[in-house]
Amino acid sequence: MTESHGILASLSNDLAAAVERAAASVVTVYGRQRMPATGIVWSTDGLIVSANHVVERDEDIHIDTPDGQHLSTGVIGRDPNSDLVLLKLEGAELTPAVRATHEPNVGQLVLAVGRPGKSGPMASFGVVSLIGGKGGRDQRRNQLGNFLKTDAAMLPGFSGGPLVDAWGEILGLNSSTLGRGSGFTLPNATIDKIVTSLQQHGKVRR
C-alpha cells in the first residue's frame, strides 16, 4: 500500500466514524404524506429540531429513534421564517447532538447526514462553499445569523438533518427550502435562539 492510499483510507475511515457519531442523535420524522424526513436530538429532555416544511401536520407525528423505537411526538412550536420546527418526545432516552465549538471555514470538509427511512443513516460529502450573514439584500437570510452553504447533496428526506464536520460534531440544521434546492445550513447559535423562543412563546417574535 502506498502512502497516498494509506492517507485516503484513513480519511475514509475518519469520515465513516464521523457519520456514525452524528447518527446517534439523528431520528426519522414522519410528519407528511410523502417520504419521511430527518430530525436532530437537541437536548437530553427530548427536544428535537427539524425542518418546518417536512412536518406538514400538528398531530399524528411520529419519530423513529436510532435504536429502532417508533414513538409519538408533538409540536412545541414553529418558525416558518427559519424553516424550523420544535418537537418534544416525552420519556425517551435519547442522545443529544454533539455541537461543534469551532467556527467553520470555507473549504472545510463536511457531511450532510439524514435518516429518511428504515434503512439507517445516509450521508453525502462536500465542503463549506459559503458563509453568509448580514449585509445582503435578502432580509430573511439576514435574520438567520452566519448561515452556511455547502455542495453536499441534499438527498430526498435530508431536510431537518445535521451538517457535521470531520469529527462528527454538528454545525447546524440543513434545509433544502431555504437553500432553494441546494445545501443551506442554519447554524447552531441561531437554532438555540429559536428553540428558546419557541419554548417560551410557541413562535418567534420579530
Buried (B, 14 or more C-beta within 10 A) or exposed (E): EEEEEEEEEEEEEEBEEBBEBBBBBBBBBBBBEEEBBBBBBBEEEBBBBBBBBBBEEEEEBBBBBBEEEEBEBEBBBBBEBBBBBBBBBEEBEBBBBBBBEEEBEEEBBBBBBBBBBEEEBBBBBBEBBBBBEEEEEEEEBBBBBBBBBBBBBBBBBBBBBBBBBBEBBBBBBBBBBBBEEBBBBBBBEBBEEBBEBBEEEEBBEE
